[in-house]
Amino acid sequence: MKGPSPKIEKIYQQVVDRNPGETEFHQAVCEVLDSLGQVIQKYPKYADHKIIERICEPERQIIFRVPWTDDKGNIHINRGFRVEFNSALGPYKGGLRFHESVYLGIIKFLGFEQIFKNALTGMPIGGGKGGSDFNPKGRTDSEIMRFCQSFMTELYRHLGEYTDVPAGDIGVGGREIGYMFGQYKRITNRYEAGVLTGKGLSWGGSLVRTEATGYGAVYFVNEMLKMKKQSFEGKTCVVSGSGNVAIYTVEKINQLGGKVVAMSDSNGYIFDKRGIDLNLVKQLKEVERRRIKDYCEYHKGASYIDGGNIWEVPCQVAMPSATQNELDAKDAEMLVKNGCIAVGEGANMPTTPEGTKVFLSGGVLFGPGKAANAGGVATSALEMQQNASRDSWSFEHTEKRLHDIMVGIHKACYEQSEEFGQPGNYIMGANIASFRKVADAMISLGLV
Ligand code: GLU
């Protein structure tokens, strides 16, 4: 990193030295610190209170053994994580990721991002993240249940509606949250609904939580487009991934008059020039848990590109909604050349730092994940609100709250980008708006 000031460069070097090998964490820290040069100059209190150094060090990191047996009786040992990063604004809040790539560096990058994302929502939630290197692919329902129970048997002691409130992320959806909530309830003998979010609708979940990340990302991009007197109407879009975020991104784009022509999974992508048949994707992915290539069994006009790069598909709006670092500089150049005008990150940190630079210098509207995908966790906070008041809100009311929150996040990011001299640089705007909010709270709470 060539930091924005020698002071920040030095802090970044310390983070790298103290957290060796955690490259994704370094990347997430670098991106935030890069935006803060002018802020610490204008407000010396942040340096006086060592806020940047403190914010880069998690309040608590928990690593634990997760033993479980498969259906044949074989014993497996996985590693579980929960990084409780920052609780200045509220209880630690953030999802759990079950994926074979998970190690401490991934959980720390996600937890670090979550602090700022959660601050942007305006809801009273701190930042945290957890997960395991468990690979759920191909596992039976009973294996998933035993894994979730074993995971929660250790994690429960660190949780609580006022302490730490996990939710889903990659590999963790309604089914897993159910098994974990069941185990938490059994161990504690408490029906403490607000201890997990993303719950089922009949046992404390919130309407719109399933749709929220995707819907919110589209609302954010729509706000960026509005600034340029544009809309989704008639636009060709590409959405990578085919999980929860991608599916509801496509649904909202369709509602706003856009057309999505490609989606993907980790093996390849499908292209359907008439527009993706979302009901079929939902059936394949949400109900039958199959691969995206099976789409072409039902739509002969569509094609599956095995091992293909989805960013080669020409589009005006791109929404990377799969995973970190899925879009690099070459992909970004291809998108710009093909006429892409807006990018909204549905996933966490899907664009590499070099890719981001290509978009910014190409004049592409760029909504960074911590702003664009904050709708998921914002709606988790709405779920917590409903749990706390033992209430349940209508779909319309909840969706309106989500929409208002996303409009507010866009506004906050834009205003900060303007105040610091780069109007429309949403990366800078998101980092500064959220940093100041968390930093001011940390100062108020004293040296803790
Ligand atoms: N995992 C989601 C995220 O990246 C949601 C977290 C939550 O709802 O707590 O923001």
Boltz pocket constraint, residues with backbone or C-beta under 6 A from the ligand:
constraints:
  - pocket:
      binder: B
      contacts: [[A, 93], [A, 94], [A, 95], [A, 96], [A, 117], [A, 165], [A, 166], [A, 167], [A, 168], [A, 169], [A, 170], [A, 197], [A, 348], [A, 373], [A, 374], [A, 376], [A, 377], [A, 378], [A, 380]]
      max_distance: 6.0
